Amino acid sequence: MDAIKVEKNRCVLKLNNDFYPERIIKEGIDTFQNKERISFSEGRIIIEKNKNNNPEKVAYEFCDYLLSLIQGGSRWH
């Protein structure tokens, strides 16, 4: 992971593109969008605060989920 930047009402992730392929990131976002306000733009993942979440905690959970997709071989190869 390159960086997690916590701002006032959101958390911004900038991940290593060589390790986290874009299709894995998009698959993770599709899964997380059911409960979280999350978007992908210009190589950054943005997690917006809502009334029930801590964006930094969600960011770490999101990264863990991406790693599980990679380890599981989910459409990566």
N, C-alpha and C positions, 0 to 999 in steps of 0.2 A: 504494500500500500504506500502510495506516495504521500498523501496528506489528508487529514481530516481537519477542517476549519470550522469551528463553532462560531456562529454569528448570533445576533440577538434572537431571531425567531426561526433560525434554520441551521442546518449543518450541510457543509459542502464537502464532497469527496472528490479527490482527484486520484484516480487509480492508474497503475502501471498498465498501459495498453498492451504490452507484450504478454503480461500474465493474465489479465482479465479481458478476454476477447469481447468485442462489442455485442455479439449475439448472446453471450452469457449474461452480460449486464442487462440487456433488454429483457431476457427471460426472467431475471431476478426482479426487475421493475414491474413486469406484468404480474408477478406473484404478490409483491408488496403493495401494489396500488389498491388492492381490495381494502386495506386497512390504513394505509399511510398516504400522505401527499408527497409523492416522490416523482422526480422528473430527471431526464438526461438531456443535457444540452452542452455543446461545445466541449465535449470530453469531461464534463463534470456531472456528478450526480448530486441533485439538490433535494434534501429532505426538509420539508416545511414543518414547523411546529403546528400541532393541533391541540385541542384541549386535553387529550389523553396520552400524549407521548412526550418523550424526551428525545429530541432529534439526534443527540450524540449516541444514546443507547441504541436507537434504531439503526444508525450508521454502522455500528459494530455488528449488530445482528444481521444487517444486510450483507456485510463483507463475509461473515461466517456462512451465510446462505450461498453466496457466490462460490466460496471455496468448496462447499458440499456439492454444488453443481459440477464444478471442475473435476473433483475427485470421483464423482459418479459417472463421469464421461458423458454428461448430457449434451449431445449434439456439438461437442467441442471439436471432434476430429473430422 
